[in-house]
């Protein structure tokens, strides 16, 4: 609940600090005293838009601070933790600094926050009735929760929600499996293509090196033939061939050796050289005879080397690495599995869970129809007590595709006699809307998790017995909630447990709003003023005292 509120330099409020109590609190005062400004400040503090114009004249910034205590919503604290906001106790401290220069700041438990974060966190703390953008009951997405809570169907809805979440998990798992199968099939197709390409090439280790050497020879065949022919001629065929010359040298040395045996060594060297050169000449001759010009073979070699180079660019820088890659993908292909059985089983489970979820959602829908009629009857009774018989409340239920809330879209509708039902947010009159919200809240108070309810303009256009009934409803609501109400009616003020008076005063030639808590005689005088205007007669004061005594019972 709201424990404390501090406002500084906001509109005509100089500075004020308020301590709030449990139960029913009213704010009273003359028209224009600043009561609605107080409500506006609370609205801004819980996420309303803050314009620079709210900063008090002569000040640079306005400050609104609030402390909420005994907050028990675990989901709220979990949300704060997700946003990086400290959430160590059951208290929440909110501060808004509104600058004239536009540099506004929001702090939640001392941590800097955004406006959307503030709205999300505070939507479960305070409802302001009288300003459309602050009411949870005007949010269509919340209506199904209110209806289910009223009809005791929240547990049933939670079961549907749990099944729906499980169904989505199964579908996500199926998508994952099917994506995996698609990926594996794509991988298999790629591997099979690559394998066919590599196998089709019929590569052999070092084949590229051998082909390169052969290409070099074929490409230079004419020159090699000429050179080898010349070498053979010099060694053997010419008139002055080396072997012929060595033969004459051998004969000469042989003659010398007969006379002088010392030349025998030289003779043997010549003979061995002659044998080696004869072998060389034979080798050169064979090479010359083997050298041939073969353009067709050269073209085939070029094509083969081009194929090998293309495969190297795709699969590895060498034939050995290409063949290693071939071995790798052969193993991977052998290990690919498609989990077709898993997919079939999962589809079957999805179908089964989907049927059960749809059936439970259909059962829940029937129960909602029944609960909606009961809620309409109870709200109709409240509207009659509040003299709003010409207004009809209804619960619109529309069939929608299965979601976490079932198969229903729920919206609270209202219609004047002779008119089509419209959403609650379309109601123009602030007072009418506040009383309608009071009627609905009165019936939903036990299931409404929002702790603090603020009513503004709830007494517009009413009086007498209806005013008393509104007061009773507000007091009744305060049994489950902290209720604050801005009112001009003594019948409502007399019902409150806590009473604040708001007035406009002159301080240092400036108008400012002052607020003080009333007790005892102060309350009697204020209720008397509300009964009889400025001239507080003894009768008015006596009647005020009686009203307060009756209201506090």
SEKE-591468 format. One record per residue (C-alpha): y, x, z; residue in three letters. Coordinates in steps of 0.02 Angstrom, whole numbers, plus 50000, padded with zeros to 5 digits. Example, Ala and Ser with C-alpha at 12.3 -4.5 7.8 and 13.67 -1.06 7.14 Angstrom:
BEGIN
ATOM      v      u      w  resn
ATOM  49775  50615  50390   ALA
ATOM  49947  50684  50357   SER
//
This chain:
BEGIN
ATOM      v      u      w  resn
ATOM  50000  50000  50000   UNK
ATOM  50184  50049  49984   UNK
ATOM  50230  50140  50143   UNK
ATOM  50404  50211  50110   UNK
ATOM  50538  50202  49977   UNK
ATOM  50692  50312  49957   UNK
ATOM  50827  50279  49828   UNK
ATOM  50977  50390  49795   UNK
ATOM  51123  50369  49673   UNK
ATOM  51038  50226  49581   UNK
ATOM  51156  50095  49505   UNK
ATOM  51265  50041  49652   UNK
ATOM  51144  50106  49782   UNK
ATOM  51216  50262  49864   UNK
ATOM  51064  50308  49970   UNK
ATOM  50936  50205  50064   UNK
ATOM  50767  50232  50143   UNK
ATOM  50646  50091  50183   UNK
ATOM  50486  50085  50284   UNK
ATOM  50367  49948  50226   UNK
ATOM  50240  49853  50330   UNK
ATOM  50080  49762  50289   UNK
ATOM  50092  49576  50261   UNK
ATOM  50236  49475  50189   UNK
ATOM  50411  49552  50170   UNK
ATOM  50566  49465  50100   UNK
ATOM  50733  49529  50037   UNK
ATOM  50879  49410  50048   UNK
ATOM  51065  49418  50017   UNK
ATOM  51209  49349  49915   UNK
ATOM  51195  49345  49725   UNK
ATOM  51245  49514  49656   UNK
ATOM  51212  49607  49818   UNK
ATOM  51084  49720  49735   UNK
ATOM  50916  49641  49772   UNK
ATOM  50857  49648  49593   UNK
ATOM  50920  49827  49581   UNK
ATOM  50797  49867  49720   UNK
ATOM  50657  49789  49617   UNK
ATOM  50717  49883  49462   UNK
ATOM  50707  50047  49558   UNK
ATOM  50527  50009  49609   UNK
ATOM  50487  49965  49429   UNK
ATOM  50554  50132  49368   UNK
ATOM  50459  50221  49505   UNK
ATOM  50292  50150  49443   UNK
ATOM  50320  50187  49259   UNK
ATOM  50465  50083  49193   UNK
ATOM  50586  50156  49067   UNK
ATOM  50735  50242  49146   UNK
ATOM  50900  50249  49052   UNK
ATOM  51040  50369  49099   UNK
ATOM  51149  50216  49139   UNK
ATOM  51054  50188  49303   UNK
ATOM  51130  50347  49375   UNK
ATOM  51269  50301  49496   UNK
ATOM  51444  50334  49432   UNK
ATOM  51503  50507  49485   UNK
ATOM  51326  50576  49511   UNK
ATOM  51222  50687  49398   UNK
ATOM  51053  50610  49436   UNK
ATOM  50966  50467  49523   UNK
ATOM  50811  50492  49630   UNK
ATOM  50676  50366  49673   UNK
ATOM  50534  50417  49789   UNK
ATOM  50388  50318  49859   UNK
ATOM  50239  50349  49969   UNK
ATOM  50081  50246  49950   UNK
ATOM  49954  50256  50090   UNK
ATOM  49777  50195  50121   UNK
ATOM  49736  50207  49936   UNK
ATOM  49548  50181  49920   UNK
ATOM  49522  50173  49732   UNK
ATOM  49402  50319  49696   UNK
ATOM  49427  50296  49509   UNK
ATOM  49614  50322  49531   UNK
ATOM  49590  50486  49623   UNK
ATOM  49464  50541  49492   UNK
ATOM  49594  50505  49358   UNK
ATOM  49724  50607  49452   UNK
ATOM  49602  50753  49465   UNK
ATOM  49573  50746  49278   UNK
ATOM  49760  50760  49252   UNK
ATOM  49770  50910  49369   UNK
ATOM  49860  50812  49506   UNK
ATOM  49812  50852  49687   UNK
ATOM  49713  50707  49762   UNK
ATOM  49653  50770  49929   UNK
ATOM  49696  50622  50042   UNK
ATOM  49722  50435  50032   UNK
ATOM  49910  50455  50007   UNK
ATOM  50006  50467  49843   UNK
ATOM  50185  50531  49836   UNK
ATOM  50287  50487  49681   UNK
ATOM  50459  50553  49637   UNK
ATOM  50568  50518  49486   UNK
ATOM  50727  50611  49446   UNK
ATOM  50833  50522  49316   UNK
ATOM  50967  50636  49244   UNK
ATOM  51127  50584  49157   UNK
ATOM  51094  50725  49034   UNK
ATOM  50922  50656  48990   UNK
ATOM  50816  50788  49077   UNK
ATOM  50710  50669  49178   UNK
ATOM  50567  50729  49288   UNK
ATOM  50414  50642  49362   UNK
ATOM  50312  50713  49505   UNK
ATOM  50149  50645  49576   UNK
ATOM  50092  50731  49737   UNK
ATOM  50210  50873  49690   UNK
ATOM  50135  50900  49518   UNK
ATOM  50239  50873  49362   UNK
ATOM  50178  50720  49266   UNK
ATOM  50215  50622  49109   UNK
ATOM  50273  50441  49097   UNK
ATOM  50105  50385  49026   UNK
ATOM  50014  50470  49171   UNK
ATOM  50130  50381  49295   UNK
ATOM  50100  50212  49212   UNK
ATOM  49912  50235  49212   UNK
ATOM  49904  50289  49394   UNK
ATOM  50027  50161  49463   UNK
ATOM  49957  50012  49366   UNK
ATOM  49826  49997  49502   UNK
ATOM  49950  50013  49645   UNK
ATOM  50090  49887  49614   UNK
ATOM  50115  49726  49518   UNK
ATOM  50293  49667  49491   UNK
ATOM  50307  49483  49443   UNK
ATOM  50469  49439  49359   UNK
ATOM  50477  49585  49237   UNK
ATOM  50353  49566  49096   UNK
ATOM  50312  49748  49071   UNK
ATOM  50251  49777  49250   UNK
ATOM  50118  49643  49269   UNK
ATOM  49933  49679  49257   UNK
ATOM  49899  49494  49229   UNK
ATOM  49997  49504  49067   UNK
ATOM  49880  49638  49000   UNK
ATOM  49748  49550  48896   UNK
ATOM  49621  49690  48920   UNK
ATOM  49620  49653  49108   UNK
ATOM  49583  49467  49091   UNK
ATOM  49396  49487  49067   UNK
ATOM  49390  49586  49230   UNK
ATOM  49485  49451  49324   UNK
ATOM  49373  49314  49255   UNK
ATOM  49214  49410  49296   UNK
ATOM  49277  49449  49471   UNK
ATOM  49323  49267  49501   UNK
ATOM  49152  49207  49443   UNK
ATOM  49055  49343  49535   UNK
ATOM  48999  49411  49366   UNK
ATOM  49057  49591  49386   UNK
ATOM  48880  49651  49424   UNK
ATOM  48812  49564  49270   UNK
ATOM  48952  49639  49164   UNK
ATOM  48916  49811  49236   UNK
ATOM  48734  49794  49184   UNK
ATOM  48788  49748  49008   UNK
ATOM  48911  49893  49010   UNK
ATOM  48775  50013  49067   UNK
ATOM  48655  49953  48933   UNK
ATOM  48791  49965  48802   UNK
ATOM  48830  50144  48853   UNK
ATOM  48644  50187  48846   UNK
ATOM  48634  50105  48674   UNK
ATOM  48778  50213  48614   UNK
ATOM  48693  50367  48685   UNK
ATOM  48535  50324  48588   UNK
ATOM  48636  50298  48429   UNK
ATOM  48724  50463  48455   UNK
ATOM  48553  50546  48479   UNK
ATOM  48489  50465  48319   UNK
ATOM  48643  50525  48224   UNK
ATOM  48611  50699  48292   UNK
ATOM  48428  50697  48240   UNK
ATOM  48466  50628  48068   UNK
ATOM  48604  50755  48044   UNK
ATOM  48480  50890  48097   UNK
ATOM  48352  50827  47972   UNK
ATOM  48483  50822  47835   UNK
ATOM  48534  50998  47882   UNK
ATOM  48354  51059  47882   UNK
ATOM  48319  50977  47713   UNK
ATOM  48474  51054  47641   UNK
ATOM  48420  51219  47713   UNK
ATOM  48245  51197  47641   UNK
ATOM  48314  51158  47468   UNK
ATOM  48424  51313  47476   UNK
ATOM  48281  51424  47536   UNK
ATOM  48162  51359  47403   UNK
ATOM  48291  51391  47267   UNK
ATOM  48323  51567  47333   UNK
ATOM  48137  51602  47349   UNK
ATOM  48103  51543  47171   UNK
ATOM  48244  51652  47108   UNK
ATOM  48184  51809  47198   UNK
ATOM  48000  51782  47159   UNK
ATOM  48042  51744  46979   UNK
ATOM  48126  51912  46962   UNK
ATOM  47964  52003  47008   UNK
ATOM  48055  52148  47087   UNK
ATOM  47969  52314  47124   UNK
ATOM  48027  52449  47246   UNK
ATOM  48140  52580  47162   UNK
ATOM  48129  52485  46998   UNK
ATOM  48317  52493  46976   UNK
ATOM  48317  52683  46995   UNK
ATOM  48181  52704  46863   UNK
ATOM  48267  52587  46743   UNK
ATOM  48431  52677  46767   UNK
ATOM  48348  52841  46720   UNK
ATOM  48265  52763  46568   UNK
ATOM  48429  52685  46514   UNK
ATOM  48512  52856  46526   UNK
ATOM  48378  52933  46414   UNK
ATOM  48378  52793  46284   UNK
ATOM  48566  52792  46280   UNK
ATOM  48567  52979  46237   UNK
ATOM  48408  52985  46128   UNK
ATOM  48492  53056  45972   UNK
ATOM  48575  53198  46067   UNK
ATOM  48417  53236  46167   UNK
ATOM  48315  53245  46004   UNK
ATOM  48438  53369  45928   UNK
ATOM  48448  53477  46083   UNK
ATOM  48260  53483  46111   UNK
ATOM  48231  53525  45926   UNK
ATOM  48358  53666  45938   UNK
ATOM  48276  53732  46098   UNK
ATOM  48103  53729  46017   UNK
ATOM  48168  53821  45864   UNK
ATOM  48249  53955  45971   UNK
ATOM  48090  53976  46069   UNK
ATOM  47961  53968  45929   UNK
ATOM  48004  53917  45751   UNK
ATOM  48153  54022  45697   UNK
ATOM  48132  54190  45613   UNK
ATOM  48215  54265  45764   UNK
ATOM  48128  54153  45891   UNK
ATOM  48115  54219  46066   UNK
ATOM  47925  54215  46067   UNK
ATOM  47918  54314  45905   UNK
ATOM  48033  54444  45981   UNK
ATOM  47930  54452  46139   UNK
ATOM  47774  54479  46032   UNK
ATOM  47850  54634  45951   UNK
ATOM  47909  54696  46123   UNK
ATOM  47730  54672  46188   UNK
ATOM  47659  54776  46046   UNK
ATOM  47787  54913  46076   UNK
ATOM  47755  54923  46262   UNK
ATOM  47569  54923  46232   UNK
ATOM  47585  55079  46125   UNK
ATOM  47695  55161  46258   UNK
ATOM  47570  55117  46395   UNK
ATOM  47431  55206  46301   UNK
ATOM  47532  55364  46314   UNK
ATOM  47614  55333  46484   UNK
ATOM  47525  55214  46602   UNK
ATOM  47685  55189  46703   UNK
ATOM  47746  55061  46576   UNK
ATOM  47594  54953  46612   UNK
ATOM  47691  54853  46741   UNK
ATOM  47828  54812  46617   UNK
ATOM  47697  54765  46488   UNK
ATOM  47619  54638  46610   UNK
ATOM  47790  54564  46647   UNK
ATOM  47821  54536  46463   UNK
ATOM  47650  54461  46437   UNK
ATOM  47675  54338  46585   UNK
ATOM  47850  54293  46521   UNK
ATOM  47779  54266  46348   UNK
ATOM  47647  54147  46421   UNK
ATOM  47778  54052  46520   UNK
ATOM  47893  54036  46370   UNK
ATOM  47748  53980  46261   UNK
ATOM  47712  53842  46390   UNK
ATOM  47897  53799  46393   UNK
ATOM  47902  53788  46206   UNK
ATOM  47752  53671  46208   UNK
ATOM  47836  53563  46338   UNK
ATOM  47997  53557  46236   UNK
ATOM  47898  53510  46082   UNK
ATOM  47811  53368  46170   UNK
ATOM  47978  53307  46240   UNK
ATOM  48054  53316  46066   UNK
ATOM  47911  53218  45993   UNK
ATOM  47921  53085  46131   UNK
ATOM  48109  53058  46118   UNK
ATOM  48139  52899  46019   UNK
ATOM  48283  52783  45984   UNK
ATOM  48237  52603  46040   UNK
ATOM  48388  52483  46041   UNK
ATOM  48278  52334  46089   UNK
ATOM  48208  52423  46241   UNK
ATOM  48383  52478  46291   UNK
ATOM  48445  52298  46280   UNK
ATOM  48300  52237  46389   UNK
ATOM  48337  52372  46517   UNK
ATOM  48521  52319  46522   UNK
ATOM  48471  52137  46549   UNK
ATOM  48348  52185  46686   UNK
ATOM  48476  52292  46777   UNK
ATOM  48606  52152  46764   UNK
ATOM  48481  52031  46845   UNK
ATOM  48445  52154  46985   UNK
ATOM  48631  52182  47017   UNK
ATOM  48660  51993  47025   UNK
ATOM  48521  51973  47153   UNK
ATOM  48592  52118  47254   UNK
ATOM  48760  52029  47267   UNK
ATOM  48674  51873  47333   UNK
ATOM  48535  51938  47444   UNK
ATOM  48561  52121  47489   UNK
ATOM  48628  52288  47425   UNK
ATOM  48456  52355  47378   UNK
ATOM  48290  52294  47310   UNK
ATOM  48210  52334  47478   UNK
ATOM  48333  52220  47568   UNK
ATOM  48310  52082  47439   UNK
ATOM  48123  52088  47467   UNK
ATOM  48152  52089  47657   UNK
ATOM  48261  51932  47639   UNK
ATOM  48122  51852  47536   UNK
ATOM  47999  51883  47678   UNK
ATOM  48122  51811  47804   UNK
ATOM  48151  51646  47714   UNK
ATOM  47964  51627  47682   UNK
ATOM  47938  51631  47871   UNK
ATOM  48083  51510  47903   UNK
ATOM  48017  51387  47774   UNK
ATOM  47849  51389  47861   UNK
ATOM  47935  51346  48026   UNK
ATOM  48044  51200  47967   UNK
ATOM  47997  51029  48044   UNK
ATOM  48082  50863  48018   UNK
ATOM  48048  50761  48176   UNK
ATOM  48014  50605  48071   UNK
ATOM  47910  50533  48212   UNK
ATOM  48050  50560  48338   UNK
ATOM  48173  50470  48224   UNK
ATOM  48055  50324  48199   UNK
ATOM  48026  50308  48387   UNK
ATOM  48212  50319  48423   UNK
ATOM  48253  50184  48296   UNK
ATOM  48126  50072  48377   UNK
ATOM  48202  50100  48550   UNK
ATOM  48377  50068  48483   UNK
ATOM  48321  49903  48410   UNK
ATOM  48238  49852  48574   UNK
ATOM  48388  49902  48683   UNK
ATOM  48509  49820  48561   UNK
ATOM  48412  49655  48572   UNK
ATOM  48408  49660  48762   UNK
ATOM  48593  49707  48774   UNK
ATOM  48642  49568  48654   UNK
ATOM  48537  49443  48752   UNK
ATOM  48614  49496  48919   UNK
ATOM  48787  49486  48840   UNK
ATOM  48746  49311  48777   UNK
ATOM  48690  49259  48951   UNK
ATOM  48849  49333  49024   UNK
ATOM  48951  49238  48895   UNK
ATOM  48876  49072  48951   UNK
ATOM  48916  49113  49132   UNK
ATOM  49094  49158  49082   UNK
ATOM  49115  48990  48997   UNK
ATOM  49064  48905  49158   UNK
ATOM  49174  49016  49267   UNK
ATOM  49323  48990  49151   UNK
ATOM  49315  48801  49177   UNK
ATOM  49310  48825  49366   UNK
ATOM  49458  48945  49359   UNK
ATOM  49557  48824  49250   UNK
ATOM  49526  48685  49377   UNK
ATOM  49581  48791  49524   UNK
ATOM  49737  48856  49436   UNK
ATOM  49779  48675  49387   UNK
ATOM  49776  48628  49573   UNK
ATOM  49893  48773  49614   UNK
ATOM  50012  48724  49474   UNK
ATOM  50017  48546  49539   UNK
ATOM  50062  48606  49713   UNK
ATOM  50201  48712  49638   UNK
ATOM  50268  48564  49537   UNK
ATOM  50215  48640  49372   UNK
ATOM  50105  48493  49317   UNK
ATOM  50177  48500  49141   UNK
ATOM  50104  48673  49118   UNK
ATOM  49921  48694  49076   UNK
ATOM  49825  48854  49108   UNK
ATOM  49672  48892  49003   UNK
ATOM  49552  49034  48974   UNK
ATOM  49528  49078  48791   UNK
ATOM  49358  49155  48752   UNK
ATOM  49328  49222  48578   UNK
ATOM  49166  49294  48511   UNK
ATOM  49181  49475  48459   UNK
ATOM  49058  49612  48409   UNK
ATOM  48958  49684  48554   UNK
ATOM  49060  49803  48662   UNK
ATOM  49052  49870  48840   UNK
ATOM  49120  49702  48901   UNK
ATOM  48990  49600  48808   UNK
ATOM  49025  49486  48661   UNK
ATOM  49182  49402  48728   UNK
ATOM  49368  49433  48711   UNK
ATOM  49451  49345  48857   UNK
ATOM  49634  49297  48866   UNK
ATOM  49730  49189  48989   UNK
ATOM  49835  49059  48899   UNK
ATOM  49971  48939  48953   UNK
ATOM  50044  48786  48869   UNK
ATOM  50178  48658  48907   UNK
ATOM  50132  48477  48874   UNK
ATOM  50120  48446  48688   UNK
ATOM  50121  48629  48641   UNK
ATOM  49987  48750  48582   UNK
ATOM  49921  48871  48714   UNK
ATOM  50006  49041  48709   UNK
ATOM  49972  49209  48793   UNK
ATOM  50049  49230  48965   UNK
ATOM  50166  49366  48901   UNK
ATOM  50251  49239  48784   UNK
ATOM  50324  49139  48929   UNK
ATOM  50514  49159  48928   UNK
ATOM  50568  49098  49099   UNK
ATOM  50561  49233  49233   UNK
ATOM  50551  49107  49376   UNK
ATOM  50420  49003  49288   UNK
ATOM  50318  49157  49250   UNK
ATOM  50330  49219  49429   UNK
ATOM  50269  49053  49498   UNK
ATOM  50129  49048  49370   UNK
ATOM  50079  49224  49422   UNK
ATOM  50087  49167  49604   UNK
ATOM  49970  49023  49564   UNK
ATOM  49847  49138  49475   UNK
ATOM  49859  49273  49608   UNK
ATOM  49828  49145  49744   UNK
ATOM  49659  49104  49666   UNK
ATOM  49616  49283  49620   UNK
ATOM  49681  49370  49774   UNK
ATOM  49510  49410  49844   UNK
ATOM  49457  49498  49683   UNK
ATOM  49623  49582  49638   UNK
ATOM  49620  49769  49676   UNK
ATOM  49809  49793  49664   UNK
ATOM  49870  49815  49843   UNK
ATOM  50058  49784  49827   UNK
ATOM  50130  49629  49744   UNK
ATOM  50317  49609  49715   UNK
ATOM  50390  49441  49664   UNK
ATOM  50564  49425  49591   UNK
ATOM  50643  49260  49534   UNK
ATOM  50493  49165  49603   UNK
ATOM  50611  49032  49676   UNK
ATOM  50714  48998  49520   UNK
ATOM  50739  48811  49496   UNK
ATOM  50639  48752  49647   UNK
ATOM  50675  48690  49822   UNK
ATOM  50615  48574  49959   UNK
ATOM  50429  48547  49972   UNK
ATOM  50389  48660  49823   UNK
ATOM  50486  48802  49904   UNK
ATOM  50383  48781  50062   UNK
ATOM  50224  48782  49958   UNK
ATOM  50278  48942  49870   UNK
ATOM  50313  49020  50040   UNK
ATOM  50141  48969  50103   UNK
ATOM  50059  49043  49947   UNK
ATOM  50152  49207  49969   UNK
ATOM  50103  49214  50152   UNK
ATOM  49923  49173  50108   UNK
ATOM  49922  49313  49978   UNK
ATOM  49984  49435  50110   UNK
ATOM  49818  49416  50200   UNK
ATOM  49736  49520  50062   UNK
ATOM  49887  49611  49992   UNK
ATOM  50055  49683  50037   UNK
ATOM  50178  49555  49969   UNK
ATOM  50364  49583  49943   UNK
ATOM  50479  49446  49879   UNK
ATOM  50662  49435  49829   UNK
ATOM  50718  49259  49872   UNK
ATOM  50868  49145  49893   UNK
ATOM  50770  49008  49981   UNK
ATOM  50762  48993  50171   UNK
ATOM  50592  48907  50160   UNK
ATOM  50517  49065  50085   UNK
ATOM  50615  49186  50194   UNK
ATOM  50555  49098  50351   UNK
ATOM  50373  49129  50306   UNK
ATOM  50390  49319  50302   UNK
ATOM  50335  49438  50437   UNK
ATOM  50468  49567  50388   UNK
ATOM  50645  49523  50333   UNK
ATOM  50775  49636  50250   UNK
ATOM  50954  49586  50215   UNK
ATOM  51039  49658  50062   UNK
ATOM  51228  49655  50047   UNK
ATOM  51366  49733  49945   UNK
ATOM  51495  49831  50046   UNK
ATOM  51650  49937  50013   UNK
ATOM  51637  50118  50068   UNK
ATOM  51774  50243  50027   UNK
ATOM  51845  50123  49896   UNK
ATOM  51676  50111  49812   UNK
ATOM  51555  49966  49804   UNK
ATOM  51382  50007  49869   UNK
ATOM  51225  49912  49919   UNK
ATOM  51174  49912  50100   UNK
ATOM  51006  49856  50167   UNK
ATOM  50951  49827  50346   UNK
ATOM  50800  49756  50433   UNK
ATOM  50829  49594  50527   UNK
ATOM  50747  49541  50689   UNK
ATOM  50772  49397  50810   UNK
ATOM  50951  49332  50801   UNK
ATOM  50983  49428  50642   UNK
ATOM  50848  49329  50552   UNK
ATOM  50910  49165  50625   UNK
ATOM  51086  49200  50563   UNK
ATOM  51027  49251  50389   UNK
ATOM  50913  49100  50368   UNK
ATOM  51055  48993  50436   UNK
ATOM  51171  49067  50304   UNK
ATOM  51041  49027  50171   UNK
ATOM  51034  48848  50236   UNK
ATOM  51219  48814  50260   UNK
ATOM  51314  48946  50162   UNK
ATOM  51450  49049  50244   UNK
ATOM  51492  48916  50374   UNK
ATOM  51346  48938  50492   UNK
ATOM  51344  48776  50593   UNK
ATOM  51248  48760  50755   UNK
ATOM  51136  48635  50668   UNK
ATOM  51097  48758  50529   UNK
ATOM  51058  48896  50653   UNK
ATOM  50950  48777  50756   UNK
ATOM  50856  48724  50600   UNK
ATOM  50840  48906  50548   UNK
ATOM  50762  48948  50716   UNK
ATOM  50638  48805  50697   UNK
ATOM  50593  48861  50520   UNK
ATOM  50562  49039  50578   UNK
ATOM  50457  48980  50723   UNK
ATOM  50353  48870  50608   UNK
ATOM  50341  49004  50473   UNK
ATOM  50276  49136  50592   UNK
ATOM  50135  49025  50654   UNK
//
